[in-house]
């Protein structure tokens, strides 16, 4: 799974393109800020083939997220110096950084697509050439649809529930090699199984619980992701996971790269 491309500065790509069954990119804005090889920021919104109706919910706990006080531009400005420090340190105190990103997202006033695009453009122009990649993504998922098991190689992230609900399962890759060779079977261990409702979070580190799946509930879901990239061109890879665990007590499954 990768949405990186070779587009020029501030262009829209992949309009109405399906990236997974039931998940469609409505628009992606890409800012390329350091020549032909490095993009410092992305803004993208995605919608499903059957968009979530605003306010649709199965109970009051799934009400749409209320507007916060923090604007998207302010969130990016707050994240930037902290992201620089965490990358420069090689991931030192990563959990504290992810908690800080979660706190910022909790205060966010959910932006419109135009506001998100404008903020990302301003953010990118003001920091051109510093080599930092922060990716803010807003996606709507059709009921029962989403993303099966995949990793987030060389980047971390926080997911905020905005509308509806989604099930997020997290896994660790077992063994010393966090990138097992293609074509070989390896083991992953389930560590979390969370229901993400409006205002609730899920996070993953560069090594901690770096594999997850994300599936919308019966009313669909809208989420906002904030990703911080430790390497240029970092991306996700899908994996096939056996439906039955090889060790049910420890929740260990056999897996292989798709």
C-alpha positions in Angstrom: 0.0 0.0 0.0 1.6 3.2 -1.1 0.2 6.6 -2.2 3.5 8.2 -3.1 3.9 9.5 -6.6 6.1 11.6 -8.9 3.8 14.6 -9.3 4.8 18.2 -9.4 4.2 20.8 -6.7 0.7 21.2 -5.4 -1.2 19.0 -7.9 -4.2 16.7 -7.3 -3.8 13.1 -8.3 -5.7 9.8 -8.1 -9.1 11.4 -8.1 -11.8 8.9 -7.4 -9.3 6.0 -7.4 -10.1 2.9 -5.3 -7.2 1.9 -3.1 -8.9 -0.9 -1.3 -12.3 -2.4 -1.7 -14.8 0.1 -0.2 -12.1 2.8 0.2 -11.7 5.4 -2.5 -9.3 8.4 -2.7 -11.4 11.4 -3.5 -8.5 13.8 -3.9 -4.8 13.9 -2.9 -2.7 17.0 -2.9 1.0 16.5 -3.1 3.7 19.0 -2.2 7.2 18.3 -3.5 9.7 20.5 -1.8 13.2 19.2 -2.2 13.8 18.3 -5.8 12.7 15.1 -7.5 13.2 12.7 -4.6 11.7 14.2 -1.4 8.2 15.5 -0.4 7.9 17.2 2.9 4.2 17.1 3.4 1.0 15.5 2.0 -2.7 16.3 2.3 -5.2 13.8 1.2 -8.9 13.1 1.7 -10.5 9.8 0.8 -14.1 8.6 0.7 -15.8 5.3 0.2 -18.1 4.3 -2.6 -21.0 4.8 -0.2 -20.0 7.9 1.8 -20.7 7.9 5.6 -23.7 10.1 6.4 -22.7 12.8 8.9 -24.2 11.9 12.2 -24.8 8.3 11.3 -24.2 6.2 14.4 -25.3 3.1 16.2 -25.3 4.8 19.7 -24.4 8.1 21.3 -20.8 7.1 21.9 -20.3 7.2 18.1 -21.4 10.8 17.6 -19.3 12.9 15.2 -16.3 14.5 16.8 -17.0 18.0 18.1 -15.0 20.8 16.8 -11.8 21.6 18.7 -9.9 24.8 19.1 -6.7 23.9 17.3 -6.5 24.8 13.6 -4.8 22.4 11.2 -2.0 24.9 10.5 -1.4 25.3 14.2 -1.2 21.5 14.6 1.4 21.3 11.9 3.5 24.0 13.4 3.3 22.3 16.8 4.3 18.9 15.3 7.2 20.2 13.2 9.9 20.8 15.7 9.0 17.8 17.7 9.1 15.6 14.6 12.5 17.0 13.8 13.8 16.1 17.2 12.4 12.5 17.2 13.8 11.8 13.7 17.2 13.3 14.6 17.4 11.2 17.7 16.6 8.0 15.7 13.3 7.5 17.6 14.4 8.2 21.1 11.3 8.8 23.4 9.0 7.8 20.5 6.2 7.0 22.8 6.2 10.5 24.4 6.1 11.9 20.8 3.1 9.8 19.9 1.3 10.8 23.0 2.0 14.5 22.1 0.6 14.0 18.6 -2.5 12.4 20.1 -3.0 15.3 22.4 -2.7 17.7 19.5 -5.2 15.7 17.4 -7.6 15.7 20.4 -7.7 19.5 20.2 -8.0 19.7 16.4 -10.9 21.4 14.7 -11.6 18.9 11.9 -10.7 20.8 8.7 -12.5 20.8 5.4 -10.6 19.5 2.3 -9.8 23.1 1.2 -8.5 24.0 4.6 -6.3 21.0 4.8 -4.9 21.6 1.4 -4.2 25.3 2.2 -2.6 24.5 5.5 -0.3 21.8 4.0 0.8 24.2 1.2 1.7 26.9 3.7 3.4 24.5 5.9 5.5 23.1 3.1 6.4 26.4 1.6 7.6 27.7 5.0 9.9 24.7 5.5 11.0 23.8 2.0 14.2 21.8 1.9 14.3 20.6 5.5 13.6 17.0 4.4 10.9 16.4 6.9 7.8 14.4 5.9 4.5 14.7 7.8 1.4 13.2 6.3 -2.1 14.2 7.4 -4.8 11.9 5.9 -8.6 12.0 6.3 -10.5 9.0 5.1 -14.0 7.8 5.1 -14.6 4.1 5.0 -17.7 2.2 3.8 -19.3 -0.1 6.4 -17.3 -3.3 6.8 -14.5 -2.0 4.5 -11.0 -0.8 5.2 -7.4 -2.1 5.2 -6.3 -5.6 6.0 -3.0 -6.4 7.7 -0.1 -4.2 6.6 3.0 -2.7 8.2 4.2 1.0 8.4 7.8 0.5 7.7 10.0 3.4 8.8 7.2 5.6 10.0 4.8 5.9 12.9 1.3 7.3 13.3 -1.7 8.1 15.3 -5.3 7.5 14.2 -8.2 9.7 15.5 -11.8 8.6 15.2 -14.0 11.3 13.8 -17.3 9.6 12.9 -18.8 6.1 13.2 -16.5 3.4 14.5 -13.7 1.2 13.3 -12.0 -1.9 14.6 -8.2 -1.6 14.8 -6.1 -4.7 15.5 -2.3 -4.2 16.2 0.4 -6.8 15.9 4.2 -7.2 16.5 6.4 -9.0 14.1 8.2 -11.7 16.1 11.9 -12.3 15.9 15.0 -10.2 15.4 14.2 -9.3 11.8 11.4 -6.7 11.6 11.3 -7.0 7.8 11.3 -10.8 7.1 12.2 -11.8 3.6 9.6 -12.0 0.9 8.3 -15.5 0.2 9.0 -16.7 3.7 6.4 -17.4 6.4 6.9 -15.5 9.7 4.9 -14.9 12.8 3.0 -11.9 14.2 1.5 -11.6 17.6 -1.8 -9.7 18.2 -1.3 -7.1 21.0 -4.4 -5.0 20.7 -8.0 -5.1 19.5 -9.6 -1.6 19.8 -12.9 0.0 18.8 -12.1 3.5 17.6 -15.0 5.8 18.3 -15.1 9.6 17.8 -12.4 11.2 19.9 -10.6 7.9 20.6 -7.1 7.0 19.4 -4.9 4.2 18.1 -1.2 4.6 17.6 1.8 2.6 16.3 5.5 3.0 16.5 8.3 2.3 14.1 8.7 -1.0 15.8 6.0 -1.3 18.5 2.7 -2.6 17.0 3.8 -1.5 13.6 1.4 -3.9 11.9 -2.3 -3.3 12.0 -5.6 -3.8 10.3 -8.4 -1.1 10.1 -12.0 -2.1 9.3 -15.0 0.2 9.6 -18.0 -0.7 11.7 -21.7 -1.2 10.6 -22.2 2.6 10.1 -18.9 3.2 8.4 -16.2 5.4 9.8 -14.2 8.6 9.2 -10.7 8.9 10.7 -7.8 11.3 10.6 -4.2 9.9 10.5 -1.0 11.8 11.4 2.1 10.0 10.1 5.7 10.9 10.7 8.3 9.5 8.3 11.8 8.5 9.4 13.0 7.8 5.9 12.2 9.3 2.5 10.0 7.1 0.5 8.9 5.0 3.5 5.7 3.0 2.7 3.4 0.2 3.8 3.4 -3.4 2.6 0.4 -5.8 2.8 0.6 -9.2 4.3 -1.5 -12.4 4.2 -2.4 -13.7 7.6 -3.8 -17.1 8.5 -7.3 -16.9 9.8 -6.6 -19.3 12.6 -3.8 -18.7 15.1 -0.9 -21.2 15.4 -0.9 -20.4 19.1 -4.3 -19.3 20.3 -3.3 -18.6 23.9 -0.6 -16.1 22.8 -2.5 -14.9 19.7 0.3 -15.7 17.3 -0.4 -16.0 13.6 1.5 -17.2 10.6 1.9 -14.4 8.0 3.7 -13.7 4.7 4.1 -10.6 2.5 1.4 -10.4 -0.1 
